[in-house]
Amino acid sequence: MAHLNNPTEIIRPELLALHAYHVPAATGMIKLDAMENPYALPQSLQNEIAQLAATAPINRYPDPNAADLKASLREALDIPDSMAVLLGNGSDEIIQLIAMAAAKPDAVLLSVEPAFVMFRMIATFADMKYVGVPLKTNLSLDIDAMLKAIEQHRPAVIFLAYPNNPTGNLFEEDALLQIIEATPGIVVIDEAYQAFAGVSMMNRLEQYPNLLLMRTLSKSGLAGLRLGLLIGRSMWLDEFEKLRLPYNVGVMTQLIAQAVLRHTDVLTAQAERIKIERTNMLAQLAAMDKLAVYPSDANFILFRVNNATEIFQTLKQKGILIKNLDGAHTLLDNCLRVTVGTPEENAQFLATLHTILREKV
Ligand SMILES: *Cc1c(COP(=O)(O)O)cnc(C)c1O
């Protein structure tokens, strides 16, 4: 038997052409690159979690429906009773489920550019066509271009993050509603940063049968647990449930997330501290020469410099890791993105950046 020993003969060409999602090493660094919440949980809650972990039935498979966790989420997030909930191993997995479910031949997944890179990558994984409609130069939604693209491509699914990543801004709700009304397919509003924005499309779910809402606990302090959720009508979620692998949310994640959700005041207080620091950082960045900063409703800030790669590298050498977006999209030329950290981390980042800007052109 002649074996096909070469990956190029077995693996799909669009996958061969992809680069794996790169996560840079961050050991020992001030880590401001991934929108993580920088705060630990209070000691009392840590102790409660330790107790739960000690006796967790890890010899058993988890509850495949995670019924208790869903009940906690419904209460904590004020999810309407009329809506169904689907849980994912992070919301990344939910994006993948939706794309797999909608991937008929030639089906289109549409988003904006720049957007969360996983929308494009997962469209490719699932063998969907990806269409990215550029934002305007001020990074707002180009509603005319969106409506034109919807008419032309008839997308099965539209993903829009609200607030958007990597730009940090909220799109206008009116524009989102126009898109939801105009599109023949479903619209997933990705509210990964809702804790820092204060607004939500949750109250629009009843009104629009093609609207789905995605949330995650990752940016609110539980990135390591991997828990995302999709909220919407069961006529959609029942179909996605068929593709969900039965034990995608583990015993530990279910137990710990429930424990933390019994103390939502802790997460809310941490989000408030992050928002205060965001205001402070926005002001300090705005006061710097050779730098332009964009407004943010998220826990990160996008800003533009004259030489992003050099500044990114210099910060890195000095032990501060942020995200370099130069080259990701023309609208992001010379752009950097920093996550709001603790006051100490932010102060160190701002002081170091200030020094670098003074010394370089
Ligand atoms: C971080 C992020 C996610 C992914 O969250 P996980 O739940 O950790 O998978 C989804 N959407 C956007 C816009 C994000 O920025």
The ligand as an ORCA input file, in Angstrom:
! r2SCAN-3c Opt
* xyz 0 1
  C     -11.651     37.581     23.848
  C     -12.769     37.568     22.893
  C     -13.545     36.418     22.700
  C     -13.126     35.056     23.195
  O     -13.438     34.795     24.443
  P     -13.295     33.347     25.066
  O     -14.601     33.204     25.763
  O     -12.143     33.449     25.991
  O     -13.113     32.319     24.008
  C     -14.641     36.487     21.872
  N     -14.933     37.616     21.225
  C     -14.202     38.724     21.349
  C     -14.573     39.941     20.589
  C     -13.091     38.729     22.174
  O     -12.318     39.816     22.235
*
